[in-house]
């Protein structure tokens, strides 16, 4: 978890550097619609290559560690769930075999608590890195808004329509690039942090109370 947190911190610094060194989108004032859209598409593609190069190392590292990190996250949740279940089972009528009830719920609580802090730091770093990605996408959208705000005219022909759609697709892809995701493609967000904290508080309360 600590290695993954350092990877995400490096990723955030790379995103900040990329956002701070974005070349401006230059379009001639007398350029027609097709020329403007071609220039914007070329600018987005160059932008994507630069950001991909800046995030390449952290992307490879995160691809290696994200599955073990997810397993640690699930282990922490299972430890809290087990501590809660054992505490309630020992307090009320036994629901499982007596051998399992002899287990100490505080041991599971200690395991989950030991995993909570590094996982919380990791999730916080991931949400901050994803925030930088959104800011990066917002700045990109703002730069090409003048081109996107004017749909192609009917006189421009089918080629202008194709370029307009291609520009919108490229802009949408640029927004998704660099997002920190779990295995399966789900974006890492604050929801994981909330679930982890709620489970930890509930398990601690039940284990100590009962």
QUIZI-V765814 format. One record per backbone hydrogen bond with DSSP energy under -1.0 kcal/mol. CO is the residue of the C=O (numbers start at 1). NH is the residue of the N-H. E is the energy in kcal/mol with one decimal. If there is no record, write none. Layout:
[[CO,NH,E] [CO,NH,E]]
This chain:
[[1,5,-2.1] [2,6,-2.2] [3,7,-2.0] [4,8,-2.2] [5,9,-2.1] [6,10,-2.2] [7,11,-1.8] [8,12,-2.2] [9,13,-2.2] [10,14,-2.0] [11,15,-2.2] [12,16,-2.4] [13,17,-2.2] [14,18,-2.3] [15,19,-2.7] [16,20,-2.0] [28,31,-1.7] [32,36,-2.2] [33,37,-2.4] [34,38,-2.5] [35,39,-2.2] [36,40,-2.2] [37,41,-2.6] [38,42,-2.5] [39,43,-2.1] [40,44,-2.3] [41,45,-2.5] [42,46,-2.3] [43,47,-2.3] [44,48,-2.7] [45,49,-2.2] [46,50,-2.2] [47,51,-2.5] [48,52,-2.5] [49,53,-2.1] [50,54,-2.1] [51,55,-1.9] [55,59,-2.4] [56,60,-2.2] [57,61,-2.1] [58,62,-2.6] [59,63,-2.2] [60,64,-1.2] [61,65,-2.0] [62,66,-2.2] [65,69,-2.3] [66,70,-2.2] [67,71,-2.1] [68,72,-2.3] [69,73,-2.3] [70,74,-2.4] [71,75,-2.4] [72,76,-2.2] [73,77,-2.0] [74,78,-2.5] [75,79,-2.3] [76,80,-2.2] [77,81,-2.5] [78,82,-2.8] [79,83,-2.4] [80,84,-2.2] [81,85,-2.5] [82,86,-2.6] [83,87,-2.1] [84,88,-2.2] [85,89,-2.5] [86,90,-2.3] [87,91,-1.2] [88,92,-2.4] [97,101,-1.3] [100,103,-1.7] [104,107,-1.0] [104,108,-1.0] [105,109,-2.2] [106,110,-2.3] [107,111,-2.0] [108,112,-2.5] [109,113,-2.5] [110,114,-2.2] [111,115,-1.3] [112,116,-1.2] [115,119,-1.7] [116,120,-2.8] [117,121,-2.4] [118,122,-2.1] [119,123,-2.7] [120,124,-2.2] [121,125,-2.3] [122,126,-2.3] [123,127,-2.5] [124,128,-2.1] [125,129,-2.2] [126,130,-2.4] [127,131,-1.8] [128,132,-1.9] [129,133,-1.6] [130,134,-2.1] [131,135,-2.3] [132,136,-2.3] [133,137,-2.4] [134,138,-2.5] [135,139,-2.2] [136,140,-1.8] [137,141,-2.7] [138,142,-2.3] [139,143,-1.5] [140,144,-1.6] [144,148,-2.4] [145,149,-2.4] [153,156,-1.0] [157,161,-1.1] [158,162,-2.4] [159,163,-2.3] [160,164,-2.3] [161,165,-2.3] [162,166,-2.5] [163,167,-2.3] [164,168,-1.9] [165,169,-2.4] [166,170,-2.6] [167,171,-2.2] [168,172,-2.1] [169,173,-2.5] [170,174,-2.1] [171,175,-1.2] [172,176,-1.2] [173,177,-1.3] [176,179,-1.5] [180,188,-2.3] [182,185,-2.4] [186,182,-3.5] [190,194,-2.4] [191,195,-2.4] [192,196,-2.3] [193,197,-2.4] [194,198,-2.5] [195,199,-2.4] [196,200,-2.1] [197,201,-2.5] [198,202,-2.6] [199,203,-2.5] [200,204,-2.4] [201,205,-2.4] [202,206,-2.5] [203,207,-2.6] [204,208,-2.1] [205,209,-2.4] [206,210,-2.4]]
